[in-house]
Amino acid sequence: MTETPLKIAVIAGEVSGDLLGGDLIAALKRQHGGPVSLVGVGGDALQAEGLVSLFDFSELSIMGFTQVISKLPKLVRLINRTADAIVAARPDLLLIVDSPDFTHRVAKKVRKALPDLPVVDYVCPSVWAWKEYRAEAMLDYVDLVLAVLPFEPETMQRLGGPETHYIGHRLTADPDLLRVRQQRAERGLSTEAGERTIMLLPGSRGGEIRSLMPVFGEAAAEFVARNGPARLVLPTVTRQENLVRQLAAGWTVKPEISVGPAAKWQAFAAADAAIAASGTVILELGLAGVPVVSCYKTDWLIKLLAGRIKTWTGALPNLIADYVIVPEYINEVVRPASLARWTERLSADTLQRRAMLEGFEAVWNRMGTEMPSGEAGAGLVLDLLRKRNRLPR
């Protein structure tokens, strides 16, 4: 520990990145021991660590290429404003967290103005999925990558990217997830006889909710028609509650709509199976031990660029295990009848359910680390600062 003051510039573009950044900064404060001040952009978690955000980071909640293009002028203004503020603050290190459409553009500008400033990227861009050239291009403005998926260091090395370390994923140490995981383990493999509980997770962004809710409603109706009464639980976020209620109003089988983190974890604990929008939540469900079928509808531009997508799957458990655990349906193949039949198999004691839970256990084991991700990341950040003589060795 040292009494040397540190000024850290940090940029998180959405809630998940804010949580990661807040966790790492808290660990860095504990390990450093001296004063740590923050400048940049973030939400509640980083603000709890002392950040006064340059603007409300919800302005950066952009999904899909078409949204990026439509909001490009505003995005450019926010990039310039953020980069100028960081350059003026003269920090000891820049930490960018996920949201590469924004954070990497800021990092490039800051690196031009402050070429000796260490830059750390927390959450490796999905270069394994598409635009592989980004890995090598990052050498110009990133010194260290903190990866949250265990296969990413090898991928970055193969593609010629910056030094990359797997530090673990915050979900493997999340107390709520660990509690739900324990509750589900105590319940056993077989689902209880009688009415099944199906969780529906249509996403957290307006676009994906609008595209998936009608399909989810039809899938739920078909499931009930084939299997009898079922309990449908649909946890959502506060900002999307009205939209979800509006879209569910016409469903023939009514879901129990709930809001907030506590409601989400209650649904995780109760669900026999889930239908969910593709994304980090698929990994969350896998680590908690909830069988799931994944689906996604991309915007028109991604459909045009489909040939450039390199990854064989969009489900993180599949990528981590390197085989198919979670079934996926994308675009025109997202059909209610398919979702209903998969949910039927996954919500009962079947070979399909057992195989999926076995796969989830393999994913859990592969993602294990010796220390929490925030602590590991903070240690690597402090090592980089010492190497760059920003801290005494």
C-alpha positions in Angstrom: 0.0 0.0 0.0 1.1 3.6 -0.6 -0.1 7.1 0.3 0.5 8.3 -3.3 -2.7 9.9 -4.6 -4.2 8.4 -7.8 -6.5 10.0 -10.3 -8.3 7.5 -12.4 -10.3 8.4 -15.5 -13.1 5.8 -16.0 -15.8 5.5 -18.7 -18.7 3.0 -18.5 -21.4 3.3 -21.1 -24.2 1.1 -19.5 -25.4 -0.5 -16.3 -23.4 -3.7 -16.6 -20.2 -1.8 -17.3 -20.9 0.6 -14.4 -21.2 -2.4 -12.0 -17.9 -3.8 -13.2 -16.2 -0.5 -13.0 -17.5 0.2 -9.5 -16.4 -3.2 -8.3 -12.9 -2.7 -9.7 -12.5 0.8 -8.4 -13.6 -0.3 -4.9 -11.0 -3.1 -5.0 -8.3 -0.7 -6.3 -9.0 1.6 -3.3 -8.5 -1.2 -0.9 -5.3 -2.4 -2.4 -3.8 1.0 -3.0 -4.5 2.4 0.4 -4.0 6.0 -0.7 -6.4 8.6 -2.0 -8.2 7.8 -5.3 -10.1 10.4 -7.2 -12.2 9.7 -10.3 -13.2 11.6 -13.5 -15.3 10.4 -16.4 -18.7 8.8 -17.1 -20.7 6.2 -15.1 -23.8 5.4 -13.2 -24.8 4.5 -9.6 -22.0 2.1 -8.8 -19.1 4.4 -10.0 -20.8 7.4 -8.4 -20.9 5.5 -5.1 -17.1 5.4 -5.4 -16.9 9.1 -5.8 -17.3 9.7 -9.5 -19.3 12.8 -10.6 -20.4 11.7 -14.1 -19.9 14.2 -16.9 -23.4 13.4 -18.2 -26.2 10.8 -17.6 -24.8 7.6 -19.2 -28.3 6.4 -20.2 -27.7 8.7 -23.2 -25.3 6.0 -24.4 -27.8 3.2 -24.4 -27.6 2.4 -28.1 -28.5 -1.0 -29.6 -27.6 -2.1 -33.1 -25.9 -0.3 -36.0 -29.0 1.6 -37.2 -29.3 3.2 -33.8 -25.6 4.1 -33.8 -26.0 5.8 -37.2 -29.2 7.7 -36.2 -27.6 9.0 -33.1 -24.1 9.6 -34.5 -24.0 13.4 -34.3 -24.9 13.3 -30.6 -22.5 10.4 -30.0 -19.7 12.4 -31.6 -20.4 15.4 -29.3 -20.3 13.2 -26.2 -17.1 11.5 -27.4 -15.4 14.9 -27.8 -16.7 16.2 -24.6 -15.6 13.2 -22.6 -12.1 13.1 -24.2 -11.6 16.8 -23.6 -12.5 16.5 -20.0 -10.2 13.6 -19.4 -7.2 15.2 -21.2 -7.8 18.4 -19.1 -7.9 16.3 -15.9 -4.4 14.7 -16.6 -5.2 11.4 -14.9 -2.7 8.6 -14.0 -4.7 6.0 -16.0 -7.7 5.6 -18.2 -10.1 2.7 -17.6 -12.6 2.0 -20.3 -15.4 -0.5 -19.5 -17.2 -2.3 -22.3 -19.5 -0.2 -24.7 -16.7 0.0 -27.4 -18.7 2.2 -29.8 -18.2 5.0 -27.3 -15.3 4.1 -24.9 -12.8 3.1 -27.6 -13.4 6.2 -29.6 -12.7 8.3 -26.4 -9.6 6.2 -25.7 -8.2 6.9 -29.2 -8.6 10.7 -28.8 -7.1 10.6 -25.3 -4.1 8.6 -26.4 -3.4 11.1 -29.2 -3.4 14.0 -26.7 -1.7 12.0 -23.8 0.5 9.4 -25.5 2.1 8.2 -22.3 -1.2 7.7 -20.4 -1.8 4.0 -19.5 -5.1 2.7 -20.9 -6.9 -0.4 -19.6 -9.9 -2.0 -21.3 -12.2 -3.9 -19.0 -14.3 -6.4 -21.0 -12.7 -7.6 -24.2 -14.6 -6.5 -27.4 -16.2 -9.4 -29.2 -13.4 -9.7 -31.7 -14.0 -13.5 -31.7 -17.5 -12.8 -33.1 -16.7 -10.3 -35.9 -14.3 -7.6 -37.1 -11.3 -9.5 -35.9 -9.0 -6.7 -37.1 -10.0 -4.7 -34.1 -7.7 -6.8 -31.9 -4.5 -5.7 -33.6 -5.8 -2.1 -34.0 -6.2 -1.9 -30.2 -2.5 -1.9 -29.8 -2.5 1.8 -30.7 -4.5 2.9 -27.8 -4.9 0.0 -25.2 -2.1 -1.3 -23.0 -4.0 -4.0 -21.1 -7.2 -5.9 -21.5 -9.1 -7.4 -18.6 -11.2 -10.2 -20.0 -14.4 -11.7 -18.4 -14.6 -14.8 -20.6 -11.9 -17.5 -20.2 -11.3 -18.1 -24.0 -10.5 -14.4 -24.7 -6.8 -14.2 -23.8 -6.0 -17.0 -26.3 -8.1 -15.3 -29.0 -6.4 -11.9 -28.4 -3.0 -13.5 -28.6 -3.9 -15.3 -31.8 -5.2 -12.1 -33.4 -2.2 -10.0 -32.3 -4.0 -7.8 -29.8 -2.8 -6.2 -26.5 -1.8 -8.2 -23.4 -5.0 -9.8 -22.1 -5.7 -11.5 -18.8 -8.8 -13.5 -17.8 -9.8 -12.1 -14.4 -13.1 -13.9 -14.0 -16.7 -12.7 -14.3 -18.5 -10.8 -11.6 -21.5 -13.2 -11.9 -19.5 -16.0 -10.4 -19.2 -14.0 -7.2 -22.6 -12.3 -7.2 -24.3 -13.0 -3.9 -27.8 -13.1 -5.4 -26.8 -15.5 -8.1 -25.0 -17.7 -5.6 -28.0 -17.8 -3.3 -30.3 -18.8 -6.2 -27.8 -21.4 -7.4 -27.8 -22.9 -3.9 -31.6 -22.9 -3.7 -31.9 -24.6 -7.1 -29.3 -27.2 -6.1 -31.2 -28.0 -3.0 -34.4 -28.4 -5.0 -32.8 -31.2 -7.1 -32.8 -31.9 -10.8 -36.4 -32.9 -11.2 -39.1 -30.3 -11.5 -42.0 -30.5 -9.1 -45.1 -32.2 -10.4 -48.0 -30.0 -11.4 -48.1 -26.5 -12.7 -44.7 -25.4 -14.2 -43.2 -22.0 -13.8 -41.8 -20.5 -17.0 -39.8 -17.3 -17.0 -39.9 -14.9 -20.0 -37.0 -12.5 -20.5 -37.5 -10.3 -23.6 -34.5 -8.1 -23.0 -33.9 -4.7 -21.4 -33.9 -2.5 -24.6 -37.0 -1.2 -26.3 -36.2 -2.5 -29.7 -35.6 -6.1 -28.6 -38.7 -6.0 -26.3 -40.9 -4.9 -29.2 -39.6 -7.6 -31.5 -39.7 -10.5 -29.1 -42.8 -9.9 -26.9 -45.3 -11.0 -29.5 -43.5 -14.2 -30.2 -43.1 -14.9 -26.4 -46.8 -14.4 -26.0 -47.7 -16.9 -28.7 -45.1 -19.4 -27.4 -46.6 -19.1 -23.9 -50.1 -19.7 -25.3 -48.9 -22.8 -27.2 -47.1 -24.2 -24.1 -50.3 -23.9 -22.0 -52.4 -25.4 -24.8 -50.1 -28.4 -24.9 -49.3 -28.8 -21.2 -52.1 -27.3 -19.2 -52.0 -24.3 -16.9 -48.6 -22.7 -16.2 -47.3 -19.8 -14.2 -45.6 -17.2 -16.4 -43.2 -14.8 -14.6 -41.8 -11.8 -16.5 -39.3 -9.7 -14.5 -38.3 -6.4 -16.2 -36.5 -3.2 -15.5 -38.3 -0.1 -14.3 -37.7 2.0 -17.4 -39.4 -0.7 -19.6 -42.3 -1.7 -17.3 -44.9 0.4 -19.2 -43.8 -1.0 -22.6 -43.8 -4.6 -21.3 -47.3 -4.2 -19.8 -48.6 -2.6 -23.0 -47.3 -5.4 -25.2 -48.5 -8.2 -22.8 -52.0 -6.7 -22.5 -53.3 -8.7 -25.5 -51.8 -12.1 -24.5 -54.3 -14.9 -24.0 -52.2 -16.2 -21.1 -51.3 -13.4 -18.7 -47.8 -13.2 -17.2 -46.9 -12.0 -13.7 -44.9 -8.8 -14.5 -42.5 -7.7 -11.8 -39.9 -5.0 -11.6 -36.5 -4.7 -10.0 -33.5 -6.8 -9.0 -35.3 -8.6 -6.1 -38.1 -9.6 -8.4 -35.7 -10.9 -11.0 -33.9 -13.2 -8.6 -37.2 -14.5 -7.2 -38.1 -15.4 -10.7 -34.7 -17.1 -11.3 -35.3 -19.2 -8.1 -38.8 -20.2 -9.1 -38.5 -20.9 -12.8 -38.5 -24.4 -14.2 -37.2 -23.1 -17.5 -36.9 -19.8 -19.4 -37.2 -18.2 -22.8 -34.8 -15.3 -23.1 -33.4 -12.7 -25.4 -29.8 -13.5 -26.3 -27.2 -11.7 -24.3 -25.4 -11.8 -20.9 -28.6 -13.0 -19.3 -28.1 -16.4 -21.0 -24.8 -16.8 -19.1 -26.6 -15.5 -15.9 -29.2 -18.2 -16.3 -26.6 -20.9 -17.0 -24.6 -20.0 -13.9 -27.8 -20.0 -11.8 -28.8 -23.4 -13.3 -32.0 -22.3 -15.1 -32.6 -24.2 -18.4 -33.2 -21.8 -21.2 -33.8 -21.4 -24.9 -32.2 -18.3 -26.5 -33.6 -16.1 -29.2 -32.8 -12.9 -31.0 -33.9 -10.6 -33.8 -31.2 -8.4 -35.3 -31.7 -5.1 -37.1 -31.7 -4.9 -40.9 -28.0 -3.8 -41.2 -26.7 -6.7 -39.2 -28.7 -9.1 -41.4 -26.8 -7.6 -44.4 -23.5 -8.1 -42.7 -24.3 -11.6 -41.5 -21.5 -13.1 -43.8 -18.9 -11.2 -41.8 -19.9 -12.7 -38.4 -17.2 -15.2 -37.4 -18.7 -16.8 -34.3 -20.5 -20.1 -34.5 -22.9 -19.2 -31.7 -24.2 -16.2 -29.8 -24.8 -18.0 -26.5 -22.0 -17.4 -24.1 -22.3 -20.8 -22.3 -21.8 -22.5 -25.7 -18.7 -20.4 -26.4 -17.2 -21.1 -23.0 -17.9 -24.9 -23.2 -17.1 -25.0 -26.9 -20.1 -27.1 -27.7 -23.9 -26.5 -27.9 -25.5 -26.4 -24.5 -28.2 -23.7 -25.2 -30.5 -23.9 -28.3 -30.7 -20.7 -30.2 -33.2 -19.2 -32.6 -32.4 -16.1 -34.6 -34.5 -13.7 -36.8 -37.0 -15.5 -39.1 -36.4 -18.8 -37.2 -37.7 -17.4 -33.9 -41.0 -19.2 -34.0 -43.5 -19.7 -31.1 -44.0 -23.4 -31.8 -40.2 -24.1 -31.5 -39.9 -22.1 -28.3 -42.9 -23.8 -26.8 -41.6 -27.3 -27.5 -38.1 -26.6 -26.2 -39.6 -25.1 -23.0 -41.8 -28.2 -22.7 -38.6 -30.4 -22.7 -36.6 -28.1 -20.5 -39.2 -27.6 -17.8 -39.6 -31.4 -17.1 -37.2 -34.1 -16.0 -35.9 -35.0 -19.5 -32.6 -35.9 -21.0 -32.5 -32.5 -22.6 -32.8 -30.8 -19.3 -30.2 -33.0 -17.6 -27.7 -32.5 -20.5 -28.2 -28.7 -20.3 -27.6 -28.6 -16.5 -24.5 -30.8 -16.9 -23.2 -28.3 -19.5 -23.9 -25.4 -17.2 -21.9 -27.1 -14.5 -18.9 -27.4 -16.9 -19.2 -23.7 -17.7 -19.2 -22.8 -14.0 -16.1 -24.9 -13.4 -14.2 -23.3 -16.4 -15.1 -19.8 -15.2 -13.7 -20.3 -11.7 -10.8 -18.1 -10.5 -8.7 -17.9 -7.4 -9.9 -14.4 -6.4 -12.9 -12.1 -7.2 -12.7 -10.4 -10.6 -12.5 -6.9 -9.1 -9.6 -7.8 -6.9 -7.7 -9.5 -9.7 -8.3 -6.6 -12.1 -7.3 -4.0 -9.5 -4.0 -5.9 -8.9 -3.2 -5.8 -12.7 -4.1 -2.1 -12.9 -1.8 -1.3 -10.0 1.0 -3.4 -11.5 0.7 -1.4 -14.8 0.9 1.9 -12.9 4.1 0.7 -11.2 5.6 -0.4 -14.6 4.8 3.1 -16.0 6.3 4.8 -12.9 3.0 6.3 -11.9 3.3 4.5 -8.6 6.5 3.6 -6.6 7.5 0.0 -7.1 
